[in-house]
Amino acid sequence: MVRLARNGDRNAFSELVSRRQAWIRNLMRRSCGDMTLADDLAQQVFLQAWRSLPQLHDASRFGPWLKRLAVNVWLQYRRRNDPIRGGEDLRDEAVATDDPARIAMDLDAALTTLEDDARMCIVLAYHEGMTHDEIGELTGIPVGTVKSHIRRGTLRLREQLAAYAGKQDA
């Protein structure tokens, strides 16, 4: 499918988008914390993928290549817009629940309180299962800084989502 798309087959590329769309949208949503923005960024990822696909020489590397494009689109957006976030603390509002949708919403809200680099490192580590070295290579952040972002970000998320800790022990 990748080889066909690389040669300009729009139907093949449409199939690739269909197969990877949810994954890229979710990655973007976790990175930025805004569904509408995530959809826009995902669209930018696929537009850039379409334009850059002829440069992908190894079709088996499509997944990692697309992930790199997605991270680059997010980093470019962040550099262009540099949004200032208020970072509201969720501890006062957190109500532990077993509802998976509520848990996901609370996690997404907690992620938005993190600094952009920390959020990106945590999403890539826990959501994408990447190693510290892979994250450093993908984002250009030194590995030691990646580790610090993940450690501090994880601690902050644990604090904000402490209400769920009691539910797990029960």
Secondary structure, 3 states (H helix, E strand, C coil): CHHHHHCCCHHHHHHHHHHHHHHHHHHHHHHHCCHHHHHHHHHHHHHHHHHHHHHCCCHHHHHHHHHHHHHHHHHHHHHHHCCCCCCCCCCCCCCCCCCHHHHHHHHHHHHHCCCHHHHHHHHHHHHCCCCHHHHHHHHCCCHHHHHHHHHHHHHHHHHHCHHHHHHHHC
